[in-house]
Amino acid sequence: MANSCPDPDAWAWAPALQLWHLKRCWALECDIDPMILRARQLRHQGALPQASCVEQELLPLF
């Protein structure tokens, strides 16, 4: 499969390109946990209490 990513430095991509990449991953059924992505998005938006709540849901129970 050919590499369709325009830039390996995804963290530096513009938001529109990040969204394109995320949608492409979902279309390819990549193993990305949506809750992890949501927590990252909330942190990026400055919603730290909400991000912490989502992250708490990802912690193991034992």
SEFIZA-3560 file (N, C-alpha, C; in Angstrom, 3 decimals):
REM SEFIZA-3560
<numar><xx>0.849</xx><yy>-1.185</yy><zz>0.000</zz><atom>N</atom></numar>
<numar><xx>0.000</xx><yy>0.000</yy><zz>0.000</zz><atom>CA</atom></numar>
<numar><xx>0.888</xx><yy>1.239</yy><zz>0.000</zz><atom>C</atom></numar>
<numar><xx>0.612</xx><yy>2.145</yy><zz>-0.858</zz><atom>N</atom></numar>
<numar><xx>1.404</xx><yy>3.368</yy><zz>-0.965</zz><atom>CA</atom></numar>
<numar><xx>1.098</xx><yy>4.288</yy><zz>0.199</zz><atom>C</atom></numar>
<numar><xx>2.092</xx><yy>5.056</yy><zz>0.603</zz><atom>N</atom></numar>
<numar><xx>1.917</xx><yy>5.999</yy><zz>1.692</zz><atom>CA</atom></numar>
<numar><xx>1.144</xx><yy>7.206</yy><zz>1.178</zz><atom>C</atom></numar>
<numar><xx>-0.071</xx><yy>7.416</yy><zz>1.707</zz><atom>N</atom></numar>
<numar><xx>-0.906</xx><yy>8.525</yy><zz>1.253</zz><atom>CA</atom></numar>
<numar><xx>-0.809</xx><yy>9.733</yy><zz>2.167</zz><atom>C</atom></numar>
<numar><xx>0.027</xx><yy>9.669</yy><zz>3.192</zz><atom>N</atom></numar>
<numar><xx>0.184</xx><yy>10.793</yy><zz>4.103</zz><atom>CA</atom></numar>
<numar><xx>1.052</xx><yy>11.862</yy><zz>3.456</zz><atom>C</atom></numar>
<numar><xx>0.580</xx><yy>13.094</yy><zz>3.427</zz><atom>N</atom></numar>
<numar><xx>1.354</xx><yy>14.159</yy><zz>2.807</zz><atom>CA</atom></numar>
<numar><xx>2.568</xx><yy>14.589</yy><zz>3.619</zz><atom>C</atom></numar>
<numar><xx>2.593</xx><yy>14.313</yy><zz>4.924</zz><atom>N</atom></numar>
<numar><xx>3.686</xx><yy>14.775</yy><zz>5.771</zz><atom>CA</atom></numar>
<numar><xx>3.800</xx><yy>13.860</yy><zz>6.984</zz><atom>C</atom></numar>
<numar><xx>4.973</xx><yy>13.299</yy><zz>7.257</zz><atom>N</atom></numar>
<numar><xx>5.097</xx><yy>12.415</yy><zz>8.409</zz><atom>CA</atom></numar>
<numar><xx>5.004</xx><yy>13.139</yy><zz>9.753</zz><atom>C</atom></numar>
<numar><xx>5.143</xx><yy>14.448</yy><zz>9.772</zz><atom>N</atom></numar>
<numar><xx>5.070</xx><yy>15.224</yy><zz>11.013</zz><atom>CA</atom></numar>
<numar><xx>3.632</xx><yy>15.650</yy><zz>11.282</zz><atom>C</atom></numar>
<numar><xx>2.768</xx><yy>14.668</yy><zz>11.574</zz><atom>N</atom></numar>
<numar><xx>1.332</xx><yy>14.932</yy><zz>11.708</zz><atom>CA</atom></numar>
<numar><xx>1.013</xx><yy>15.941</yy><zz>12.794</zz><atom>C</atom></numar>
<numar><xx>1.817</xx><yy>16.015</yy><zz>13.821</zz><atom>N</atom></numar>
<numar><xx>1.529</xx><yy>16.936</yy><zz>14.921</zz><atom>CA</atom></numar>
<numar><xx>1.583</xx><yy>18.390</yy><zz>14.459</zz><atom>C</atom></numar>
<numar><xx>2.273</xx><yy>18.661</yy><zz>13.350</zz><atom>N</atom></numar>
<numar><xx>2.417</xx><yy>20.034</yy><zz>12.866</zz><atom>CA</atom></numar>
<numar><xx>1.403</xx><yy>20.367</yy><zz>11.770</zz><atom>C</atom></numar>
<numar><xx>0.529</xx><yy>19.436</yy><zz>11.453</zz><atom>N</atom></numar>
<numar><xx>-0.449</xx><yy>19.672</yy><zz>10.388</zz><atom>CA</atom></numar>
<numar><xx>-1.483</xx><yy>20.700</yy><zz>10.804</zz><atom>C</atom></numar>
<numar><xx>-2.042</xx><yy>21.364</yy><zz>9.813</zz><atom>N</atom></numar>
<numar><xx>-3.168</xx><yy>22.277</yy><zz>10.045</zz><atom>CA</atom></numar>
<numar><xx>-4.375</xx><yy>21.445</yy><zz>10.489</zz><atom>C</atom></numar>
<numar><xx>-5.301</xx><yy>22.042</yy><zz>11.237</zz><atom>N</atom></numar>
<numar><xx>-6.472</xx><yy>21.290</yy><zz>11.717</zz><atom>CA</atom></numar>
<numar><xx>-7.254</xx><yy>20.583</yy><zz>10.606</zz><atom>C</atom></numar>
<numar><xx>-7.400</xx><yy>21.223</yy><zz>9.454</zz><atom>N</atom></numar>
<numar><xx>-8.147</xx><yy>20.586</yy><zz>8.361</zz><atom>CA</atom></numar>
<numar><xx>-7.443</xx><yy>19.329</yy><zz>7.873</zz><atom>C</atom></numar>
<numar><xx>-6.122</xx><yy>19.366</yy><zz>7.825</zz><atom>N</atom></numar>
<numar><xx>-5.367</xx><yy>18.205</yy><zz>7.398</zz><atom>CA</atom></numar>
<numar><xx>-5.395</xx><yy>17.106</yy><zz>8.452</zz><atom>C</atom></numar>
<numar><xx>-5.383</xx><yy>17.494</yy><zz>9.728</zz><atom>N</atom></numar>
<numar><xx>-5.510</xx><yy>16.514</yy><zz>10.806</zz><atom>CA</atom></numar>
<numar><xx>-6.856</xx><yy>15.798</yy><zz>10.710</zz><atom>C</atom></numar>
<numar><xx>-7.918</xx><yy>16.550</yy><zz>10.453</zz><atom>N</atom></numar>
<numar><xx>-9.249</xx><yy>15.963</yy><zz>10.327</zz><atom>CA</atom></numar>
<numar><xx>-9.295</xx><yy>15.020</yy><zz>9.133</zz><atom>C</atom></numar>
<numar><xx>-8.703</xx><yy>15.411</yy><zz>8.019</zz><atom>N</atom></numar>
<numar><xx>-8.651</xx><yy>14.552</yy><zz>6.839</zz><atom>CA</atom></numar>
<numar><xx>-7.949</xx><yy>13.243</yy><zz>7.177</zz><atom>C</atom></numar>
<numar><xx>-6.832</xx><yy>13.342</yy><zz>7.874</zz><atom>N</atom></numar>
<numar><xx>-6.057</xx><yy>12.149</yy><zz>8.232</zz><atom>CA</atom></numar>
<numar><xx>-6.858</xx><yy>11.251</yy><zz>9.182</zz><atom>C</atom></numar>
<numar><xx>-7.513</xx><yy>11.848</yy><zz>10.152</zz><atom>N</atom></numar>
<numar><xx>-8.326</xx><yy>11.078</yy><zz>11.094</zz><atom>CA</atom></numar>
<numar><xx>-9.454</xx><yy>10.348</yy><zz>10.371</zz><atom>C</atom></numar>
<numar><xx>-10.146</xx><yy>11.043</yy><zz>9.483</zz><atom>N</atom></numar>
<numar><xx>-11.225</xx><yy>10.403</yy><zz>8.731</zz><atom>CA</atom></numar>
<numar><xx>-10.677</xx><yy>9.274</yy><zz>7.860</zz><atom>C</atom></numar>
<numar><xx>-9.499</xx><yy>9.464</yy><zz>7.310</zz><atom>N</atom></numar>
<numar><xx>-8.881</xx><yy>8.407</yy><zz>6.497</zz><atom>CA</atom></numar>
<numar><xx>-8.557</xx><yy>7.190</yy><zz>7.358</zz><atom>C</atom></numar>
<numar><xx>-8.041</xx><yy>7.418</yy><zz>8.553</zz><atom>N</atom></numar>
<numar><xx>-7.759</xx><yy>6.307</yy><zz>9.460</zz><atom>CA</atom></numar>
<numar><xx>-9.038</xx><yy>5.558</yy><zz>9.804</zz><atom>C</atom></numar>
<numar><xx>-10.099</xx><yy>6.294</yy><zz>10.091</zz><atom>N</atom></numar>
<numar><xx>-11.358</xx><yy>5.632</yy><zz>10.413</zz><atom>CA</atom></numar>
<numar><xx>-11.861</xx><yy>4.825</yy><zz>9.223</zz><atom>C</atom></numar>
<numar><xx>-11.711</xx><yy>5.365</yy><zz>8.021</zz><atom>N</atom></numar>
<numar><xx>-12.152</xx><yy>4.643</yy><zz>6.823</zz><atom>CA</atom></numar>
<numar><xx>-11.342</xx><yy>3.363</yy><zz>6.628</zz><atom>C</atom></numar>
<numar><xx>-10.085</xx><yy>3.402</yy><zz>7.030</zz><atom>N</atom></numar>
<numar><xx>-9.219</xx><yy>2.225</yy><zz>6.902</zz><atom>CA</atom></numar>
<numar><xx>-9.338</xx><yy>1.298</yy><zz>8.103</zz><atom>C</atom></numar>
<numar><xx>-10.196</xx><yy>1.676</yy><zz>9.053</zz><atom>N</atom></numar>
<numar><xx>-10.418</xx><yy>0.908</yy><zz>10.270</zz><atom>CA</atom></numar>
<numar><xx>-9.124</xx><yy>0.720</yy><zz>11.060</zz><atom>C</atom></numar>
<numar><xx>-8.366</xx><yy>1.788</yy><zz>11.179</zz><atom>N</atom></numar>
<numar><xx>-7.163</xx><yy>1.749</yy><zz>12.008</zz><atom>CA</atom></numar>
<numar><xx>-7.580</xx><yy>1.592</yy><zz>13.468</zz><atom>C</atom></numar>
<numar><xx>-6.701</xx><yy>1.019</yy><zz>14.246</zz><atom>N</atom></numar>
<numar><xx>-7.001</xx><yy>0.767</yy><zz>15.649</zz><atom>CA</atom></numar>
<numar><xx>-6.637</xx><yy>2.006</yy><zz>16.472</zz><atom>C</atom></numar>
<numar><xx>-7.523</xx><yy>2.986</yy><zz>16.447</zz><atom>N</atom></numar>
<numar><xx>-7.347</xx><yy>4.210</yy><zz>17.227</zz><atom>CA</atom></numar>
<numar><xx>-8.550</xx><yy>4.314</yy><zz>18.154</zz><atom>C</atom></numar>
<numar><xx>-8.289</xx><yy>4.384</yy><zz>19.440</zz><atom>N</atom></numar>
<numar><xx>-9.374</xx><yy>4.463</yy><zz>20.405</zz><atom>CA</atom></numar>
<numar><xx>-10.003</xx><yy>5.857</yy><zz>20.339</zz><atom>C</atom></numar>
<numar><xx>-11.291</xx><yy>5.948</yy><zz>20.048</zz><atom>N</atom></numar>
<numar><xx>-11.950</xx><yy>7.256</yy><zz>19.949</zz><atom>CA</atom></numar>
<numar><xx>-11.890</xx><yy>8.058</yy><zz>21.245</zz><atom>C</atom></numar>
<numar><xx>-11.851</xx><yy>7.379</yy><zz>22.381</zz><atom>N</atom></numar>
<numar><xx>-11.790</xx><yy>8.116</yy><zz>23.652</zz><atom>CA</atom></numar>
<numar><xx>-10.430</xx><yy>8.785</yy><zz>23.827</zz><atom>C</atom></numar>
<numar><xx>-9.375</xx><yy>8.139</yy><zz>23.370</zz><atom>N</atom></numar>
<numar><xx>-8.054</xx><yy>8.764</yy><zz>23.425</zz><atom>CA</atom></numar>
<numar><xx>-8.029</xx><yy>9.990</yy><zz>22.528</zz><atom>C</atom></numar>
<numar><xx>-8.585</xx><yy>9.851</yy><zz>21.346</zz><atom>N</atom></numar>
<numar><xx>-8.638</xx><yy>10.994</yy><zz>20.425</zz><atom>CA</atom></numar>
<numar><xx>-9.466</xx><yy>12.132</yy><zz>21.010</zz><atom>C</atom></numar>
<numar><xx>-10.573</xx><yy>11.791</yy><zz>21.667</zz><atom>N</atom></numar>
<numar><xx>-11.419</xx><yy>12.822</yy><zz>22.277</zz><atom>CA</atom></numar>
<numar><xx>-10.678</xx><yy>13.544</yy><zz>23.399</zz><atom>C</atom></numar>
<numar><xx>-9.960</xx><yy>12.782</yy><zz>24.219</zz><atom>N</atom></numar>
<numar><xx>-9.190</xx><yy>13.399</yy><zz>25.303</zz><atom>CA</atom></numar>
<numar><xx>-8.136</xx><yy>14.347</yy><zz>24.732</zz><atom>C</atom></numar>
<numar><xx>-7.457</xx><yy>13.916</yy><zz>23.682</zz><atom>N</atom></numar>
<numar><xx>-6.450</xx><yy>14.788</yy><zz>23.044</zz><atom>CA</atom></numar>
<numar><xx>-7.088</xx><yy>16.049</yy><zz>22.493</zz><atom>C</atom></numar>
<numar><xx>-8.255</xx><yy>15.885</yy><zz>21.859</zz><atom>N</atom></numar>
<numar><xx>-8.948</xx><yy>17.037</yy><zz>21.290</zz><atom>CA</atom></numar>
<numar><xx>-9.353</xx><yy>18.022</yy><zz>22.393</zz><atom>C</atom></numar>
<numar><xx>-9.888</xx><yy>17.508</yy><zz>23.477</zz><atom>N</atom></numar>
<numar><xx>-10.291</xx><yy>18.376</yy><zz>24.584</zz><atom>CA</atom></numar>
<numar><xx>-9.093</xx><yy>19.115</yy><zz>25.169</zz><atom>C</atom></numar>
<numar><xx>-7.969</xx><yy>18.418</yy><zz>25.344</zz><atom>N</atom></numar>
<numar><xx>-6.757</xx><yy>19.077</yy><zz>25.859</zz><atom>CA</atom></numar>
<numar><xx>-6.299</xx><yy>20.176</yy><zz>24.909</zz><atom>C</atom></numar>
<numar><xx>-6.334</xx><yy>19.881</yy><zz>23.615</zz><atom>N</atom></numar>
<numar><xx>-5.929</xx><yy>20.868</yy><zz>22.608</zz><atom>CA</atom></numar>
<numar><xx>-6.820</xx><yy>22.105</yy><zz>22.652</zz><atom>C</atom></numar>
<numar><xx>-8.095</xx><yy>21.898</yy><zz>22.979</zz><atom>N</atom></numar>
<numar><xx>-9.050</xx><yy>23.009</yy><zz>23.047</zz><atom>CA</atom></numar>
<numar><xx>-8.984</xx><yy>23.741</yy><zz>24.384</zz><atom>C</atom></numar>
<numar><xx>-8.165</xx><yy>23.219</yy><zz>25.312</zz><atom>N</atom></numar>
<numar><xx>-8.035</xx><yy>23.859</yy><zz>26.607</zz><atom>CA</atom></numar>
<numar><xx>-9.073</xx><yy>23.414</yy><zz>27.625</zz><atom>C</atom></numar>
<numar><xx>-9.833</xx><yy>22.390</yy><zz>27.299</zz><atom>N</atom></numar>
<numar><xx>-10.859</xx><yy>21.876</yy><zz>28.215</zz><atom>CA</atom></numar>
<numar><xx>-10.233</xx><yy>20.798</yy><zz>29.094</zz><atom>C</atom></numar>
<numar><xx>-9.342</xx><yy>21.214</yy><zz>29.991</zz><atom>N</atom></numar>
<numar><xx>-8.571</xx><yy>20.261</yy><zz>30.787</zz><atom>CA</atom></numar>
<numar><xx>-9.418</xx><yy>19.426</yy><zz>31.747</zz><atom>C</atom></numar>
<numar><xx>-10.402</xx><yy>20.000</yy><zz>32.454</zz><atom>N</atom></numar>
<numar><xx>-11.216</xx><yy>19.149</yy><zz>33.342</zz><atom>CA</atom></numar>
<numar><xx>-11.986</xx><yy>18.064</yy><zz>32.570</zz><atom>C</atom></numar>
<numar><xx>-12.528</xx><yy>18.427</yy><zz>31.418</zz><atom>N</atom></numar>
<numar><xx>-13.258</xx><yy>17.457</yy><zz>30.612</zz><atom>CA</atom></numar>
<numar><xx>-12.320</xx><yy>16.384</yy><zz>30.067</zz><atom>C</atom></numar>
<numar><xx>-11.119</xx><yy>16.780</yy><zz>29.655</zz><atom>N</atom></numar>
<numar><xx>-10.137</xx><yy>15.818</yy><zz>29.157</zz><atom>CA</atom></numar>
<numar><xx>-9.752</xx><yy>14.843</yy><zz>30.265</zz><atom>C</atom></numar>
<numar><xx>-9.588</xx><yy>15.344</yy><zz>31.475</zz><atom>N</atom></numar>
<numar><xx>-9.251</xx><yy>14.472</yy><zz>32.606</zz><atom>CA</atom></numar>
<numar><xx>-10.361</xx><yy>13.467</yy><zz>32.877</zz><atom>C</atom></numar>
<numar><xx>-11.602</xx><yy>13.906</yy><zz>32.751</zz><atom>N</atom></numar>
<numar><xx>-12.729</xx><yy>12.983</yy><zz>32.952</zz><atom>CA</atom></numar>
<numar><xx>-12.716</xx><yy>11.859</yy><zz>31.920</zz><atom>C</atom></numar>
<numar><xx>-12.477</xx><yy>12.206</yy><zz>30.682</zz><atom>N</atom></numar>
<numar><xx>-12.409</xx><yy>11.178</yy><zz>29.634</zz><atom>CA</atom></numar>
<numar><xx>-11.242</xx><yy>10.242</yy><zz>29.901</zz><atom>C</atom></numar>
<numar><xx>-10.101</xx><yy>10.789</yy><zz>30.303</zz><atom>N</atom></numar>
<numar><xx>-8.929</xx><yy>9.964</yy><zz>30.582</zz><atom>CA</atom></numar>
<numar><xx>-9.183</xx><yy>9.002</yy><zz>31.740</zz><atom>C</atom></numar>
<numar><xx>-9.982</xx><yy>9.429</yy><zz>32.726</zz><atom>N</atom></numar>
<numar><xx>-10.317</xx><yy>8.547</yy><zz>33.847</zz><atom>CA</atom></numar>
<numar><xx>-11.049</xx><yy>7.300</yy><zz>33.365</zz><atom>C</atom></numar>
<numar><xx>-11.842</xx><yy>7.451</yy><zz>32.319</zz><atom>N</atom></numar>
<numar><xx>-12.565</xx><yy>6.304</yy><zz>31.765</zz><atom>CA</atom></numar>
<numar><xx>-11.632</xx><yy>5.300</yy><zz>31.110</zz><atom>C</atom></numar>
<numar><xx>-10.425</xx><yy>5.732</yy><zz>30.773</zz><atom>N</atom></numar>
<numar><xx>-9.460</xx><yy>4.844</yy><zz>30.100</zz><atom>CA</atom></numar>
<numar><xx>-8.574</xx><yy>4.095</yy><zz>31.066</zz><atom>C</atom></numar>
<numar><xx>-8.618</xx><yy>4.446</yy><zz>32.349</zz><atom>N</atom></numar>
<numar><xx>-7.749</xx><yy>3.798</yy><zz>33.326</zz><atom>CA</atom></numar>
<numar><xx>-8.246</xx><yy>2.383</yy><zz>33.632</zz><atom>C</atom></numar>
<numar><xx>-7.316</xx><yy>1.460</yy><zz>33.860</zz><atom>N</atom></numar>
<numar><xx>-7.741</xx><yy>0.098</yy><zz>34.212</zz><atom>CA</atom></numar>
<numar><xx>-8.416</xx><yy>0.075</yy><zz>35.590</zz><atom>C</atom></numar>
<numar><xx>-9.270</xx><yy>-0.881</yy><zz>35.790</zz><atom>N</atom></numar>
<numar><xx>-10.024</xx><yy>-0.987</yy><zz>37.030</zz><atom>CA</atom></numar>
<numar><xx>-9.252</xx><yy>-1.697</yy><zz>38.129</zz><atom>C</atom></numar>
<numar><xx>-8.147</xx><yy>-2.331</yy><zz>37.784</zz><atom>N</atom></numar>
<numar><xx>-7.379</xx><yy>-3.085</yy><zz>38.792</zz><atom>CA</atom></numar>
<numar><xx>-5.962</xx><yy>-2.586</yy><zz>38.887</zz><atom>C</atom></numar>
//
